[in-house]
């Protein structure tokens, strides 16, 4: 699986929201890069977590394709 890494310490609550959304999107067949992008946009749209501190720290490394066998 492609790892998602954080470039700085992020709050546990916002990380949990982002990762839950990310993995749900992966299971729906989105590519890994698209799933992370859309999960980050969801946090950005939330006024309490719109600051880049909450969502911009996360990067995906490696293969960006959808998970094998889900599509």
Secondary structure as GFF3:
##gff-version 3
##sequence-region A 1 71
A	DSSP	beta_strand	3	6	.	.	.	ID=ss1
A	DSSP	alpha_helix	12	27	.	.	.	ID=ss2
A	DSSP	alpha_helix	32	45	.	.	.	ID=ss3
A	DSSP	three_ten_helix	47	49	.	.	.	ID=ss4
A	DSSP	alpha_helix	52	55	.	.	.	ID=ss5
A	DSSP	beta_strand	58	61	.	.	.	ID=ss6
###
